[in-house]
């Protein structure tokens, strides 16, 4: 069992076995160490969302007491929640991490990207991401994607080869029998790595509760001024909302996922603790992306189309 993981649970007469969360943790720690041994310039995508926070927590465990040997990369849309950016900066300072920021706003100002009419910048993240990967020569990029989130992500392997243009081709997926990962790639290509592939939203929250991991407070129930659009509660902001016909009201809400303010909706909720949230999502029949991400509702294959262009 990799060092830094919790010990096995052993009952009288029972076989020596790991708990469910211990097994997931051990697998993720193993993936981080595999990448450290196979690649020269890995980087961790860090948005300040719960999945990237858990991913960083696992990386800290994987290499303790040494520091994490990877930098962090944040693709900043310029429309992020202020609470999340403040959290990101606190975590970087606390652990003495290196942070690279790829700014969508800088690409718009330079004329390399054009603002969308709907104000949504999530689809604009691909170009800054690929530019950062190429410029800094990252050969492995950790992402917090999970297979339970969305159909296209369910197709993804733990090690996902991307071509010299950053594009994903599902036909080039490699077998990963017996947790053996193939990181071979040609010059110009890189590999996306997903240590949380086999986790579910419920696993993530149970692990957050068990480990006592701090999250941005917007994940917990709080009063917020929001307005309704496309069946979601959005936060008003300089990105373009609300319109004249949309009414702002104060509601008790929380966020299940965190992204661009223009396409990430809150849900009505009184869940103020980890235990409350675990109870709430245990009864839910919608994934967090399906319930609260407008960019995933553009078409049946919206995520897969973006992944083919280089998005995560």
C-alpha positions as CSV (number, residue, x, y, z in Angstrom):
1,X,0.0,0.0,0.0
2,X,1.4,3.4,-0.9
3,X,2.8,5.4,2.0
4,X,0.6,8.3,3.2
5,X,-2.7,6.4,2.8
6,X,-4.8,5.3,5.7
7,X,-4.5,1.8,7.1
8,X,-6.7,-1.1,6.2
9,X,-9.8,-2.0,8.2
10,X,-9.6,-5.5,9.6
11,X,-12.4,-7.3,11.5
12,X,-12.0,-10.6,13.3
13,X,-12.1,-13.3,10.8
14,X,-12.4,-10.9,7.9
15,X,-9.9,-10.7,5.0
16,X,-7.3,-7.9,5.0
17,X,-9.0,-5.1,3.0
18,X,-9.1,-1.3,2.4
19,X,-12.3,0.7,2.9
20,X,-13.9,2.2,-0.2
21,X,-12.4,5.6,0.3
22,X,-9.0,4.2,1.2
23,X,-9.0,2.2,-2.0
24,X,-9.8,5.3,-4.1
25,X,-7.2,7.4,-2.2
26,X,-4.6,4.7,-2.7
27,X,-5.3,4.5,-6.5
28,X,-5.1,8.3,-6.9
29,X,-1.8,8.5,-4.9
30,X,-0.4,5.7,-7.1
31,X,-1.4,7.7,-10.3
32,X,0.4,10.8,-9.0
33,X,3.6,8.9,-8.3
34,X,3.4,7.1,-11.7
35,X,3.3,10.5,-13.4
36,X,6.2,11.8,-11.3
37,X,8.3,8.8,-12.4
38,X,7.3,8.9,-16.1
39,X,7.1,12.6,-17.1
40,X,9.4,15.6,-17.0
41,X,7.1,18.6,-16.6
42,X,3.7,17.7,-15.1
43,X,1.3,20.4,-13.9
44,X,-1.9,20.3,-11.9
45,X,-4.9,22.2,-13.2
46,X,-6.3,24.1,-10.2
47,X,-9.5,26.1,-10.3
48,X,-10.3,26.3,-6.6
49,X,-13.3,23.9,-7.2
50,X,-13.9,21.0,-5.0
51,X,-12.4,18.3,-7.3
52,X,-9.2,20.2,-7.9
53,X,-9.0,20.8,-4.2
54,X,-9.3,17.1,-3.4
55,X,-6.8,16.4,-6.2
56,X,-4.3,18.8,-4.6
57,X,-4.9,17.2,-1.2
58,X,-4.1,13.8,-2.7
59,X,-0.9,15.2,-4.3
60,X,0.2,16.6,-1.0
61,X,-0.3,13.2,0.6
62,X,1.5,11.4,-2.3
63,X,4.7,13.2,-1.8
64,X,4.7,14.1,2.0
65,X,6.9,15.1,3.7
66,X,8.5,16.5,0.5
67,X,6.8,19.3,-1.3
68,X,4.5,18.6,-4.3
69,X,7.0,18.4,-7.3
70,X,4.4,20.0,-9.7
71,X,3.3,23.6,-10.4
72,X,-0.4,24.6,-10.5
73,X,-2.1,26.0,-13.6
74,X,-5.3,28.1,-13.4
75,X,-7.1,29.1,-16.6
76,X,-8.7,32.3,-15.3
77,X,-11.8,33.3,-17.3
78,X,-12.0,36.7,-15.5
79,X,-15.6,35.8,-14.5
80,X,-14.6,33.6,-11.6
81,X,-16.3,33.9,-8.2
82,X,-14.2,36.2,-5.9
83,X,-14.5,33.7,-3.0
84,X,-12.8,31.0,-5.2
85,X,-9.9,33.3,-6.3
86,X,-9.3,34.3,-2.7
87,X,-9.3,30.6,-1.7
88,X,-6.9,29.7,-4.5
89,X,-4.4,32.4,-3.4
90,X,-4.6,31.3,0.3
91,X,-3.9,27.7,-0.6
92,X,-0.9,28.6,-2.8
93,X,0.6,30.7,-0.1
94,X,-0.1,28.1,2.7
95,X,1.7,25.3,0.9
96,X,4.4,27.3,-0.9
97,X,3.2,26.2,-4.3
98,X,4.0,27.6,-7.7
99,X,1.0,29.0,-9.6
100,X,0.8,29.8,-13.3
101,X,-2.3,31.8,-14.5
102,X,-3.5,31.7,-18.1
103,X,-5.8,34.7,-18.5
104,X,-8.8,34.6,-20.9
105,X,-9.0,38.4,-20.6
106,X,-5.4,38.8,-21.8
107,X,-6.2,36.8,-24.9
108,X,-9.3,38.9,-25.6
109,X,-7.3,42.1,-25.1
110,X,-4.6,40.8,-27.5
111,X,-7.3,40.0,-30.1
112,X,-6.6,36.3,-30.0
113,X,-10.1,35.6,-28.6
114,X,-13.4,37.2,-29.2
115,X,-16.0,37.8,-26.5
116,X,-19.2,35.6,-27.0
117,X,-22.6,37.4,-27.3
118,X,-23.9,35.5,-24.3
119,X,-21.0,36.6,-22.1
120,X,-20.0,33.0,-21.3
121,X,-16.2,32.4,-21.2
122,X,-16.0,28.8,-20.3
123,X,-15.7,27.7,-24.0
124,X,-12.9,30.3,-24.4
125,X,-10.6,28.6,-22.0
126,X,-9.2,26.1,-24.6
127,X,-6.8,28.5,-26.4
128,X,-5.2,29.9,-23.2
129,X,-4.9,26.4,-21.8
130,X,-3.2,25.0,-25.0
131,X,-0.9,28.1,-25.2
132,X,0.2,27.5,-21.6
133,X,0.9,23.8,-22.2
134,X,2.9,24.6,-25.3
135,X,4.8,27.6,-24.0
136,X,5.8,26.0,-20.7
137,X,6.3,22.5,-22.3
138,X,4.0,20.6,-19.9
139,X,4.0,17.0,-20.9
140,X,1.4,15.8,-18.4
141,X,-1.6,17.8,-17.2
142,X,-3.6,16.6,-14.2
143,X,-7.3,17.4,-14.3
144,X,-10.1,16.7,-11.8
145,X,-12.6,15.2,-14.2
146,X,-14.6,12.2,-13.0
147,X,-16.4,9.7,-15.1
148,X,-19.8,10.2,-13.4
149,X,-20.0,13.8,-14.3
150,X,-20.9,13.7,-18.0
151,X,-21.1,11.2,-21.0
152,X,-17.9,12.4,-22.7
153,X,-15.9,12.2,-19.5
154,X,-17.2,8.7,-18.9
155,X,-15.3,7.7,-22.1
156,X,-12.0,9.1,-20.8
157,X,-9.1,6.9,-19.6
158,X,-6.9,7.8,-16.6
159,X,-4.1,8.6,-19.0
160,X,-5.6,10.4,-22.0
161,X,-3.3,11.1,-25.0
162,X,-3.7,14.5,-26.7
163,X,-2.2,15.2,-30.1
164,X,0.1,18.1,-31.0
165,X,-3.0,20.4,-31.3
166,X,-4.3,19.3,-27.9
167,X,-7.2,17.4,-29.4
168,X,-8.7,14.3,-27.9
169,X,-9.5,11.3,-30.2
170,X,-11.4,8.5,-28.4
171,X,-10.1,6.0,-31.0
172,X,-6.6,6.5,-29.6
173,X,-7.5,5.6,-26.1
174,X,-5.1,3.0,-24.6
175,X,-6.0,0.0,-22.5
176,X,-5.3,0.3,-18.8
177,X,-5.6,-3.3,-17.6
178,X,-4.4,-4.0,-14.1
179,X,-3.9,-0.2,-13.4
180,X,-0.9,-0.1,-15.8
181,X,-0.7,3.3,-17.5
182,X,1.0,4.1,-20.8
183,X,2.5,7.6,-20.8
184,X,4.4,7.3,-24.1
185,X,3.9,10.2,-26.4
186,X,5.6,11.9,-29.4
187,X,7.2,15.3,-29.3
188,X,4.5,18.0,-29.2
189,X,1.9,15.6,-27.7
190,X,1.0,15.5,-24.1
191,X,-1.1,13.4,-21.7
192,X,-4.1,14.5,-19.6
193,X,-4.2,12.6,-16.4
194,X,-7.4,12.1,-14.3
195,X,-6.6,10.8,-10.7
196,X,-10.3,11.1,-9.7
197,X,-11.7,9.1,-12.7
198,X,-13.3,6.4,-10.6
199,X,-14.6,8.8,-7.9
200,X,-18.2,9.9,-7.7
201,X,-19.6,13.2,-6.4
202,X,-20.6,11.4,-3.3
203,X,-17.1,9.9,-2.8
204,X,-15.6,13.3,-3.1
205,X,-17.9,14.8,-0.4
206,X,-17.4,11.8,1.9
207,X,-13.6,12.2,1.5
208,X,-13.9,16.0,2.1
209,X,-15.8,15.2,5.4
210,X,-13.3,12.5,6.5
211,X,-10.2,14.5,5.8
212,X,-11.6,17.8,7.1
213,X,-10.7,19.6,3.8
214,X,-11.5,23.3,3.7
215,X,-13.6,24.5,0.7
216,X,-14.7,27.9,-0.5
217,X,-17.8,28.8,1.4
218,X,-20.0,29.1,-1.7
219,X,-20.2,25.2,-1.7
220,X,-22.3,25.6,1.5
221,X,-25.8,27.1,2.0
222,X,-25.7,30.9,2.1
223,X,-27.9,33.8,1.2
224,X,-27.1,35.3,-2.2
225,X,-28.6,37.6,-4.7
226,X,-29.5,35.6,-7.8
227,X,-31.7,35.7,-10.8
228,X,-33.3,33.0,-12.9
229,X,-32.1,32.1,-16.4
230,X,-32.5,28.8,-18.3
231,X,-33.8,27.0,-15.2
232,X,-30.8,28.0,-13.1
233,X,-30.0,30.6,-10.4
234,X,-27.2,32.8,-11.6
235,X,-25.2,35.4,-9.7
236,X,-25.3,39.0,-11.1
237,X,-22.0,40.3,-12.4
238,X,-20.2,42.4,-14.9
239,X,-20.3,39.4,-17.4
240,X,-23.7,40.5,-18.6
241,X,-26.4,39.5,-16.1
242,X,-29.2,40.2,-15.3
243,X,-31.1,41.5,-18.3
244,X,-33.9,44.1,-17.9
245,X,-36.5,41.3,-17.9
246,X,-34.7,39.3,-15.2
247,X,-35.4,40.0,-11.5
248,X,-32.8,39.7,-8.8
249,X,-33.9,38.1,-5.5
250,X,-32.2,36.9,-2.4
251,X,-32.3,33.2,-1.9
252,X,-30.7,30.5,0.3
253,X,-28.5,28.6,-2.2
254,X,-25.2,26.7,-2.6
255,X,-23.1,25.7,-5.5
256,X,-22.5,22.0,-6.5
257,X,-19.8,22.9,-9.0
258,X,-17.7,26.1,-9.6
259,X,-16.9,27.6,-12.9
260,X,-17.5,30.7,-14.9
261,X,-20.1,32.9,-13.2
262,X,-22.0,33.3,-16.5
263,X,-22.8,29.6,-16.8
264,X,-22.6,28.1,-13.3
265,X,-25.9,28.0,-11.5
266,X,-26.7,27.7,-7.8
267,X,-29.2,25.3,-6.3
268,X,-31.8,26.0,-3.6
269,X,-30.3,24.3,-0.5
270,X,-30.2,24.6,3.2
271,X,-27.2,22.2,3.4
272,X,-24.7,24.0,5.6
273,X,-22.3,21.2,6.5
274,X,-20.5,18.3,4.8
275,X,-23.0,15.9,6.4
276,X,-25.9,17.9,5.1
277,X,-24.5,17.9,1.6
278,X,-23.8,14.2,1.6
279,X,-27.5,13.6,2.6
280,X,-28.7,16.0,-0.1
281,X,-26.7,14.6,-3.1
282,X,-27.4,11.0,-2.0
283,X,-31.0,11.7,-2.9
284,X,-30.2,13.6,-6.1
285,X,-30.8,12.1,-9.5
286,X,-29.0,14.8,-11.5
287,X,-25.2,15.1,-11.8
288,X,-23.8,18.4,-10.7
289,X,-22.9,19.5,-14.2
290,X,-26.3,18.4,-15.6
291,X,-28.1,20.4,-12.9
292,X,-25.9,23.6,-12.8
293,X,-23.8,24.1,-15.9
294,X,-25.4,25.9,-18.8
295,X,-22.4,25.2,-21.2
296,X,-23.1,21.5,-21.0
297,X,-26.7,22.1,-22.1
298,X,-25.8,23.6,-25.5
299,X,-26.1,20.2,-27.2
300,X,-26.1,16.5,-26.5
301,X,-22.4,16.3,-27.4
302,X,-21.3,19.8,-26.2
303,X,-18.6,18.4,-23.9
304,X,-17.2,15.9,-26.4
305,X,-17.0,18.6,-29.0
306,X,-15.0,20.8,-26.7
307,X,-12.7,18.0,-25.7
308,X,-11.9,17.3,-29.4
309,X,-10.7,20.9,-29.6
310,X,-8.5,20.6,-26.5
311,X,-10.8,21.4,-23.6
312,X,-10.7,19.2,-20.5
